Amino acid sequence: MSESLNDHERIRKRKDFLEIFRRGRRYKGKYFNIVFLPNRLDHSRVAVVAGKKIGNAVTRNRIKRRMRALFRRCKPDKDNSLDLILFPKKNAVRVPWNQLQQDYKLALKSISQKTQL
């Protein structure tokens, strides 16, 4: 499995964001919130949104890099391709990597159960 994040795996268009917000479901985790929507593609896509409450630009960019790394290393399975918008919380900035990764894997497990209903 490739750990790279290709351009087609990123959500960039306003139309896509609006569709995910309108039709998507929510997951609230300890370190981040997720808005997700199953897509009809053969791959999952991700976007990370970090507001000014997180901290200054350096802090926001750091947490966005960490969140994209989570997606790259723990991609949802191809049978369950999703569009994910990740909203990191302020407490995610200083949490150790393994705790962040554990919370993300728990989120994916919960999301996959919700989408198969």
C-alpha positions as CSV (number, residue, x, y, z in Angstrom):
1,M,0.0,0.0,0.0
2,S,1.4,3.4,-1.0
3,E,1.8,6.0,1.7
4,S,1.8,8.9,-0.8
5,L,-1.0,11.5,-1.0
6,N,-1.8,12.0,-4.7
7,D,-3.7,15.0,-6.0
8,H,-6.8,12.9,-6.8
9,E,-6.9,12.0,-3.1
10,R,-7.5,15.6,-2.0
11,I,-10.7,17.5,-1.8
12,R,-10.3,20.9,-3.3
13,K,-13.4,22.1,-5.0
14,R,-16.0,24.2,-3.3
15,K,-18.7,22.1,-4.8
16,D,-17.3,19.0,-3.2
17,F,-17.0,20.6,0.2
18,L,-20.6,21.9,0.0
19,E,-21.9,18.4,-1.0
20,I,-20.1,16.7,1.9
21,F,-21.3,19.3,4.4
22,R,-24.9,19.0,3.1
23,R,-25.2,15.2,2.8
24,G,-22.4,13.9,5.0
25,R,-22.5,12.5,8.5
26,R,-20.5,13.6,11.5
27,Y,-18.1,11.8,13.8
28,K,-16.8,13.4,17.0
29,G,-13.6,12.1,18.3
30,K,-11.3,13.1,21.2
31,Y,-8.7,14.9,19.1
32,F,-10.7,15.8,15.9
33,N,-14.1,15.9,14.3
34,I,-14.8,14.3,10.9
35,V,-17.5,15.0,8.3
36,F,-17.7,12.0,6.0
37,L,-19.6,10.9,3.0
38,P,-19.3,7.6,0.9
39,N,-18.1,8.4,-2.6
40,R,-18.4,6.5,-5.9
41,L,-14.7,6.6,-6.6
42,D,-12.3,3.8,-6.3
43,H,-10.3,5.8,-3.7
44,S,-10.9,7.9,-0.6
45,R,-10.3,11.6,-0.5
46,V,-9.4,14.0,2.4
47,A,-9.3,17.6,3.4
48,V,-8.0,19.1,6.6
49,V,-9.5,22.3,8.0
50,A,-7.8,24.0,10.9
51,G,-9.3,27.3,12.2
52,K,-7.6,30.1,14.1
53,K,-8.7,28.6,17.4
54,I,-6.0,25.9,16.9
55,G,-3.1,28.5,17.1
56,N,-0.9,30.5,14.9
57,A,0.0,29.6,11.3
58,V,2.9,27.4,12.3
59,T,0.8,25.4,14.7
60,R,-2.1,25.1,12.2
61,N,0.2,23.9,9.4
62,R,1.9,21.4,11.7
63,I,-1.4,19.8,12.8
64,K,-2.6,19.7,9.2
65,R,0.6,17.8,8.2
66,R,0.0,15.4,11.0
67,M,-3.6,14.8,10.0
68,R,-2.7,14.2,6.3
69,A,0.0,11.8,7.5
70,L,-2.7,9.9,9.5
71,F,-4.8,9.6,6.3
72,R,-1.8,8.5,4.2
73,R,-0.7,5.8,6.7
74,C,-4.2,4.5,7.6
75,K,-6.3,4.9,4.4
76,P,-9.8,3.5,4.5
77,D,-10.1,0.2,2.6
78,K,-11.0,0.4,-1.1
79,D,-14.3,-1.3,-0.7
80,N,-15.4,1.6,1.6
81,S,-14.2,4.7,-0.2
82,L,-15.0,7.9,1.6
83,D,-14.7,11.7,1.4
84,L,-13.3,12.9,4.7
85,I,-13.1,16.4,6.1
86,L,-11.0,16.5,9.2
87,F,-11.3,19.2,11.8
88,P,-8.5,18.9,14.4
89,K,-9.2,20.1,17.9
90,K,-6.8,22.3,20.0
91,N,-5.8,19.4,22.2
92,A,-4.5,17.5,19.1
93,V,-1.5,19.8,18.8
94,R,0.4,18.4,21.7
95,V,-0.8,14.8,21.8
96,P,1.7,12.0,21.1
97,W,1.6,10.5,17.6
98,N,0.5,7.0,18.8
99,Q,-2.5,8.4,20.7
100,L,-3.6,10.5,17.6
101,Q,-3.2,7.4,15.4
102,Q,-5.1,5.2,17.8
103,D,-8.0,7.7,17.9
104,Y,-8.0,8.0,14.1
105,K,-8.1,4.2,13.6
106,L,-11.0,4.0,16.1
107,A,-12.8,6.7,14.1
108,L,-12.3,4.8,10.8
109,K,-13.7,1.7,12.4
110,S,-16.8,3.5,13.7
111,I,-17.3,5.3,10.4
112,S,-17.0,2.0,8.4
113,Q,-19.7,0.5,10.6
114,K,-22.0,3.5,10.1
115,T,-21.6,3.5,6.3
116,Q,-22.4,-0.2,6.0
117,L,-25.8,0.1,7.6
